[in-house]
Structure formats: structure tokens, C-alpha cells
Amino acid sequence: MTRSKDRLRYGAMKRLNPDYHGFRGYGQEPDRPGQTPLETVTCTACGRRRNVPVGVAVEQGDAFVCQSCRDEGKG
């Protein structure tokens, strides 16, 4: 993409959101209100890794069974 197209895109984003400061890198995720933090947990039945809310991960710990396995009756 050319520099002029970058400037046009930045200008359009700035018009839509006056607080827009431009891309700050992949390491800094913007805070998204209403989103619950997730944690990766491995299902004990199928061995797949699943992203679940932190509360569920702490509550179930090493005995976590994913929803797919529960629906199939494995858990």
C-alpha cells in the first residue's frame, strides 16, 4: 500500500473516531468492554485445547470437559 493511501485511510479512521491514534502494534490489544477474559484449558475427554472464561477454568481446573464432549456424553 502506498503512503498516500495510508494517509487517506488514517484520515478516514480519524474522522470516524476522533480518539483514534493509529496502529500501535499487535502486542497492545485495545480494551473491549463487555468481553470476559479467557484462559486456555485442555479437555480431559478429547485432549483439545479450549478457550474458556477464567472463572470456569479456575472452578473446574484439571477436570475440565468441553461442551462438545458433554453433548456427546463423553464427560
N, C-alpha and C positions, 0 to 999 in steps of 0.2 A: 504494500500500500504506500502511496506517495505521501510526502509531508503535507501537501495541501489538502489531501483527503483526510489525513489525521486531524488537521486543524478544523476542517468542516465538521467532522464527527464530534470533536471535543466541543465546538460551539453549539451544536445541536443538543448534546448532553447537558451543557451548562444552561441552555435556555429551558430545558425540561426540569432541571433540578439545580437551582442556584447554589446549593451547597456542594455540588459535585467538584471534587478535587483531582479527578483523573485517576488512572490506574495506579495502584500502589503496590502491585506485586501479588503473587499467588500466596505468599506467606501470611498476608493480612486479610482475613475474611471479614467482610462487614457484618456487624451485628444485625441479626434478623429477629425482630420482635415476634414473639409467639412461637418460636421454634424451640423444641426441647433438645437439650444436649444428648448426643448419642454416644454409645460405647460399643465396641466390637466384642461379641461373645461367641464362643463356639458351641454349637448344638451338640448335646451328648448323644442324641439318637443318630443323626446323619453325619455329623462332623463338619457341617458347613458353618462358615462364619457369618454372623448376622449382626446388623447394627440395630441396637435396641436402646430405649431410653435408659439413662443412668440408674434410675430408681429400680427398674426391672432387673438390670444387671446385678446390682448390689443385693436385691432381695433374693434372687434365685441362685446367684453365684455359679458354682460348678455343676449344678443340677438343671441348667437351662435346657429347655426343649422348645424348638422353634414352632411357630404356628402351623407350618406345613406338616410337620411330624405329628402335631397334636390332631390335626384334621384327619390324617391317615390312621391314627390310632397307635402310632409307634411309642408315644410317650406315656 
